[in-house]
């Protein structure tokens, strides 16, 4: 619990990174008409949501 409570800006940065990666994968899926980048993008959004939840818990 201590790590989650201390690093608010770390969690916010991880949310930004994983959301950008998900957007890139979804854009690749639309551009190349493939389905696997959509699933990867959705998995990254789930990870980003978990980081966002940790950031809310760590909010100063």
N, CA, C and O atoms as a printed pandas DataFrame, in Angstrom:
     atom_number atom_name residue_name chain_id  residue_number  x_coord  y_coord  z_coord
0              1         N          UNK        A               1    0.821   -1.187    0.000
1              2        CA          UNK        A               1    0.000    0.000    0.000
2              3         C          UNK        A               1    0.868    1.255    0.000
3              4         O          UNK        A               1    0.459    2.284   -0.538
4              5         N          UNK        A               2    2.048    1.188    0.588
5              6        CA          UNK        A               2    2.915    2.353    0.661
6              7         C          UNK        A               2    3.358    2.847   -0.701
7              8         O          UNK        A               2    3.407    4.054   -0.940
8              9         N          UNK        A               3    3.682    1.921   -1.600
9             10        CA          UNK        A               3    4.109    2.338   -2.936
10            11         C          UNK        A               3    2.985    3.011   -3.703
11            12         O          UNK        A               3    3.217    3.968   -4.440
12            13         N          UNK        A               4    1.777    2.516   -3.533
13            14        CA          UNK        A               4    0.648    3.115   -4.240
14            15         C          UNK        A               4    0.379    4.522   -3.717
15            16         O          UNK        A               4    0.050    5.412   -4.501
16            17         N          UNK        A               5    0.509    4.738   -2.446
17            18        CA          UNK        A               5    0.184    6.030   -1.855
18            19         C          UNK        A               5    1.239    7.096   -2.134
19            20         O          UNK        A               5    0.923    8.285   -2.101
20            21         N          UNK        A               6    2.470    6.707   -2.404
21            22        CA          UNK        A               6    3.538    7.696   -2.515
22            23         C          UNK        A               6    3.714    8.300   -3.893
23            24         O          UNK        A               6    4.000    9.493   -3.994
24            25         N          UNK        A               7    3.561    7.549   -4.931
25            26        CA          UNK        A               7    4.008    7.975   -6.250
26            27         C          UNK        A               7    2.859    8.405   -7.150
27            28         O          UNK        A               7    2.566    7.735   -8.140
28            29         N          UNK        A               8    2.206    9.515   -6.819
29            30        CA          UNK        A               8    1.064   10.006   -7.590
30            31         C          UNK        A               8    1.462   10.345   -9.022
31            32         O          UNK        A               8    0.820    9.885   -9.966
32            33         N          UNK        A               9    2.504   11.138   -9.194
33            34        CA          UNK        A               9    2.899   11.581  -10.533
34            35         C          UNK        A               9    3.445   10.434  -11.367
35            36         O          UNK        A               9    3.321   10.451  -12.592
36            37         N          UNK        A              10    4.036    9.453  -10.738
37            38        CA          UNK        A              10    4.477    8.252  -11.440
38            39         C          UNK        A              10    3.286    7.532  -12.059
39            40         O          UNK        A              10    3.332    7.117  -13.217
40            41         N          UNK        A              11    2.211    7.388  -11.273
41            42        CA          UNK        A              11    1.009    6.713  -11.784
42            43         C          UNK        A              11    0.359    7.524  -12.887
43            44         O          UNK        A              11   -0.135    6.955  -13.861
44            45         N          UNK        A              12    0.350    8.837  -12.755
45            46        CA          UNK        A              12   -0.228    9.690  -13.795
46            47         C          UNK        A              12    0.570    9.552  -15.093
47            48         O          UNK        A              12   -0.012    9.491  -16.175
48            49         N          UNK        A              13    1.889    9.505  -14.989
49            50        CA          UNK        A              13    2.728    9.331  -16.179
50            51         C          UNK        A              13    2.475    7.975  -16.828
51            52         O          UNK        A              13    2.437    7.874  -18.055
52            53         N          UNK        A              14    2.301    6.932  -16.018
53            54        CA          UNK        A              14    2.005    5.612  -16.585
54            55         C          UNK        A              14    0.653    5.598  -17.302
55            56         O          UNK        A              14    0.507    4.952  -18.339
56            57         N          UNK        A              15   -0.317    6.297  -16.760
57            58        CA          UNK        A              15   -1.616    6.398  -17.438
58            59         C          UNK        A              15   -1.430    7.029  -18.810
59            60         O          UNK        A              15   -1.984    6.545  -19.797
60            61         N          UNK        A              16   -0.660    8.099  -18.878
61            62        CA          UNK        A              16   -0.428    8.782  -20.162
62            63         C          UNK        A              16    0.284    7.862  -21.154
63            64         O          UNK        A              16   -0.079    7.818  -22.330
64            65         N          UNK        A              17    1.277    7.142  -20.696
65            66        CA          UNK        A              17    2.045    6.259  -21.586
66            67         C          UNK        A              17    1.179    5.125  -22.115
67            68         O          UNK        A              17    1.175    4.856  -23.316
68            69         N          UNK        A              18    0.446    4.458  -21.228
69            70        CA          UNK        A              18   -0.366    3.328  -21.672
70            71         C          UNK        A              18   -1.546    3.768  -22.531
71            72         O          UNK        A              18   -1.941    3.044  -23.445
72            73         N          UNK        A              19   -2.115    4.940  -22.257
73            74        CA          UNK        A              19   -3.202    5.442  -23.091
74            75         C          UNK        A              19   -2.700    5.800  -24.484
75            76         O          UNK        A              19   -3.369    5.518  -25.477
76            77         N          UNK        A              20   -1.530    6.418  -24.561
77            78        CA          UNK        A              20   -0.949    6.744  -25.871
78            79         C          UNK        A              20   -0.618    5.481  -26.658
79            80         O          UNK        A              20   -0.837    5.423  -27.868
80            81         N          UNK        A              21   -0.095    4.474  -25.974
81            82        CA          UNK        A              21    0.206    3.211  -26.653
82            83         C          UNK        A              21   -1.069    2.542  -27.158
83            84         O          UNK        A              21   -1.087    1.977  -28.252
84            85         N          UNK        A              22   -2.123    2.605  -26.369
85            86        CA          UNK        A              22   -3.396    2.022  -26.800
86            87         C          UNK        A              22   -3.945    2.767  -28.009
87            88         O          UNK        A              22   -4.437    2.148  -28.953
88            89         N          UNK        A              23   -3.864    4.084  -27.984
89            90        CA          UNK        A              23   -4.351    4.865  -29.128
90            91         C          UNK        A              23   -3.551    4.543  -30.389
91            92         O          UNK        A              23   -4.114    4.475  -31.482
92            93         N          UNK        A              24   -2.253    4.348  -30.243
93            94        CA          UNK        A              24   -1.413    3.988  -31.387
94            95         C          UNK        A              24   -1.815    2.629  -31.946
95            96         O          UNK        A              24   -1.910    2.461  -33.162
96            97         N          UNK        A              25   -2.051    1.662  -31.069
97            98        CA          UNK        A              25   -2.450    0.335  -31.538
98            99         C          UNK        A              25   -3.804    0.366  -32.229
99           100         O          UNK        A              25   -3.998   -0.306  -33.243
100          101         N          UNK        A              26   -4.731    1.130  -31.698
101          102        CA          UNK        A              26   -6.050    1.215  -32.324
102          103         C          UNK        A              26   -5.953    1.932  -33.673
103          104         O          UNK        A              26   -6.646    1.564  -34.621
104          105         N          UNK        A              27   -5.101    2.949  -33.761
105          106        CA          UNK        A              27   -4.885    3.618  -35.046
106          107         C          UNK        A              27   -4.269    2.667  -36.065
107          108         O          UNK        A              27   -4.633    2.702  -37.240
108          109         N          UNK        A              28   -3.351    1.828  -35.633
109          110        CA          UNK        A              28   -2.781    0.821  -36.540
110          111         C          UNK        A              28   -3.842   -0.156  -37.017
111          112         O          UNK        A              28   -3.840   -0.570  -38.176
112          113         N          UNK        A              29   -4.742   -0.522  -36.127
113          114        CA          UNK        A              29   -5.810   -1.452  -36.505
114          115         C          UNK        A              29   -6.706   -0.834  -37.560
115          116         O          UNK        A              29   -7.111   -1.514  -38.503
116          117         N          UNK        A              30   -7.021    0.439  -37.417
117          118        CA          UNK        A              30   -7.877    1.106  -38.398
118          119         C          UNK        A              30   -7.133    1.267  -39.718
119          120         O          UNK        A              30   -7.709    1.071  -40.788
120          121         N          UNK        A              31   -5.855    1.622  -39.642
121          122        CA          UNK        A              31   -5.079    1.858  -40.862
122          123         C          UNK        A              31   -4.868    0.592  -41.669
123          124         O          UNK        A              31   -5.028    0.599  -42.889
124          125         N          UNK        A              32   -4.507   -0.504  -40.995
125          126        CA          UNK        A              32   -4.163   -1.728  -41.706
126          127         C          UNK        A              32   -5.268   -2.774  -41.705
127          128         O          UNK        A              32   -5.067   -3.880  -42.208
128          129         N          UNK        A              33   -6.419   -2.448  -41.155
129          130        CA          UNK        A              33   -7.575   -3.345  -41.128
130          131         C          UNK        A              33   -7.243   -4.706  -40.520
131          132         O          UNK        A              33   -7.649   -5.747  -41.038
132          133         N          UNK        A              34   -6.518   -4.682  -39.443
133          134        CA          UNK        A              34   -6.213   -5.911  -38.717
134          135         C          UNK        A              34   -6.879   -5.845  -37.356
135          136         O          UNK        A              34   -7.140   -4.764  -36.828
136          137         N          UNK        A              35   -7.151   -7.015  -36.795
137          138        CA          UNK        A              35   -7.896   -7.056  -35.545
138          139         C          UNK        A              35   -7.015   -7.147  -34.310
139          140         O          UNK        A              35   -7.419   -6.682  -33.244
140          141         N          UNK        A              36   -5.819   -7.734  -34.416
141          142        CA          UNK        A              36   -5.020   -7.949  -33.208
142          143         C          UNK        A              36   -4.598   -6.655  -32.520
143          144         O          UNK        A              36   -4.527   -6.641  -31.291
144          145         N          UNK        A              37   -4.309   -5.549  -33.249
145          146        CA          UNK        A              37   -3.946   -4.332  -32.517
146          147         C          UNK        A              37   -5.093   -3.779  -31.674
147          148         O          UNK        A              37   -4.856   -3.071  -30.695
148          149         N          UNK        A              38   -6.335   -4.097  -32.047
149          150        CA          UNK        A              38   -7.471   -3.647  -31.245
150          151         C          UNK        A              38   -7.436   -4.330  -29.884
151          152         O          UNK        A              38   -7.643   -3.683  -28.858
152          153         N          UNK        A              39   -7.173   -5.636  -29.872
153          154        CA          UNK        A              39   -7.129   -6.364  -28.607
154          155         C          UNK        A              39   -5.959   -5.901  -27.749
155          156         O          UNK        A              39   -6.085   -5.787  -26.530
156          157         N          UNK        A              40   -4.825   -5.636  -28.384
157          158        CA          UNK        A              40   -3.676   -5.116  -27.640
158          159         C          UNK        A              40   -4.002   -3.740  -27.078
159          160         O          UNK        A              40   -3.671   -3.437  -25.931
160          161         N          UNK        A              41   -4.655   -2.902  -27.892
161          162        CA          UNK        A              41   -5.049   -1.570  -27.437
162          163         C          UNK        A              41   -6.020   -1.625  -26.273
163          164         O          UNK        A              41   -5.904   -0.846  -25.327
164          165         N          UNK        A              42   -6.969   -2.534  -26.335
165          166        CA          UNK        A              42   -7.927   -2.673  -25.236
166          167         C          UNK        A              42   -7.238   -3.173  -23.962
167          168         O          UNK        A              42   -7.571   -2.735  -22.861
168          169         N          UNK        A              43   -6.281   -4.085  -24.114
169          170        CA          UNK        A              43   -5.532   -4.549  -22.943
170          171         C          UNK        A              43   -4.727   -3.407  -22.330
171          172         O          UNK        A              43   -4.632   -3.297  -21.107
172          173         N          UNK        A              44   -4.148   -2.557  -23.179
173          174        CA          UNK        A              44   -3.395   -1.415  -22.668
174          175         C          UNK        A              44   -4.311   -0.413  -21.970
175          176         O          UNK        A              44   -3.915    0.219  -20.991
176          177         N          UNK        A              45   -5.528   -0.271  -22.473
177          178        CA          UNK        A              45   -6.476    0.619  -21.796
178          179         C          UNK        A              45   -6.873    0.073  -20.425
179          180         O          UNK        A              45   -7.093    0.842  -19.489
180          181         N          UNK        A              46   -6.964   -1.242  -20.306
181          182        CA          UNK        A              46   -7.254   -1.842  -18.999
182          183         C          UNK        A              46   -6.105   -1.564  -18.033
183          184         O          UNK        A              46   -6.334   -1.239  -16.868
184          185         N          UNK        A              47   -4.877   -1.692  -18.515
185          186        CA          UNK        A              47   -3.716   -1.387  -17.675
186          187         C          UNK        A              47   -3.717    0.093  -17.291
187          188         O          UNK        A              47   -3.427    0.442  -16.147
188          189         N          UNK        A              48   -4.044    0.961  -18.252
189          190        CA          UNK        A              48   -4.103    2.396  -17.965
190          191         C          UNK        A              48   -5.171    2.702  -16.921
191          192         O          UNK        A              48   -4.979    3.567  -16.066
192          193         N          UNK        A              49   -6.287    1.999  -16.989
193          194        CA          UNK        A              49   -7.349    2.214  -15.995
194          195         C          UNK        A              49   -6.877    1.793  -14.607
195          196         O          UNK        A              49   -7.196    2.457  -13.620
196          197         N          UNK        A              50   -6.128    0.709  -14.519
197          198        CA          UNK        A              50   -5.571    0.292  -13.232
198          199         C          UNK        A              50   -4.585    1.313  -12.685
199          200         O          UNK        A              50   -4.562    1.582  -11.484
200          201         N          UNK        A              51   -3.775    1.879  -13.565
201          202        CA          UNK        A              51   -2.848    2.928  -13.129
202          203         C          UNK        A              51   -3.599    4.183  -12.701
203          204         O          UNK        A              51   -3.203    4.853  -11.747
204          205         N          UNK        A              52   -4.680    4.498  -13.403
205          206        CA          UNK        A              52   -5.472    5.659  -13.019
206          207         C          UNK        A              52   -6.109    5.449  -11.643
207          208         O          UNK        A              52   -6.196    6.378  -10.841
208          209         N          UNK        A              53   -6.542    4.249  -11.388
209          210        CA          UNK        A              53   -7.114    3.950  -10.064
210          211         C          UNK        A              53   -6.066    4.100   -8.968
211          212         O          UNK        A              53   -6.347    4.621   -7.889
212          213         N          UNK        A              54   -4.853    3.636   -9.263
213          214        CA          UNK        A              54   -3.764    3.801   -8.293
214          215         C          UNK        A              54   -3.434    5.271   -8.101
215          216         O          UNK        A              54   -3.122    5.694   -6.988
216          217         N          UNK        A              55   -3.500    6.064   -9.184
217          218        CA          UNK        A              55   -3.225    7.499   -9.068
218          219         C          UNK        A              55   -4.282    8.199   -8.215
219          220         O          UNK        A              55   -3.971    9.105   -7.442
220          221         N          UNK        A              56   -5.519    7.772   -8.365
221          222        CA          UNK        A              56   -6.586    8.376   -7.548
222          223         C          UNK        A              56   -6.369    8.041   -6.075
223          224         O          UNK        A              56   -6.604    8.884   -5.209
224          225         N          UNK        A              57   -5.927    6.833   -5.788
225          226        CA          UNK        A              57   -5.656    6.454   -4.400
226          227         C          UNK        A              57   -4.453    7.226   -3.831
227          228         O          UNK        A              57   -4.405    7.519   -2.636
228          229         N          UNK        A              58   -3.490    7.547   -4.695
229          230        CA          UNK        A              58   -2.264    8.209   -4.249
230          231         C          UNK        A              58   -2.390    9.730   -4.269
231          232         O          UNK        A              58   -1.441   10.433   -3.919
232          233         N          UNK        A              59   -3.521   10.232   -4.665
233          234        CA          UNK        A              59   -3.720   11.679   -4.814
234          235         C          UNK        A              59   -3.360   12.402   -3.520
235          236         O          UNK        A              59   -3.813   12.018   -2.441
236          237         N          UNK        A              60   -2.541   13.451   -3.631
237          238        CA          UNK        A              60   -2.138   14.170   -2.418
238          239         C          UNK        A              60   -3.278   14.969   -1.811
239          240         O          UNK        A              60   -3.093   15.627   -0.787
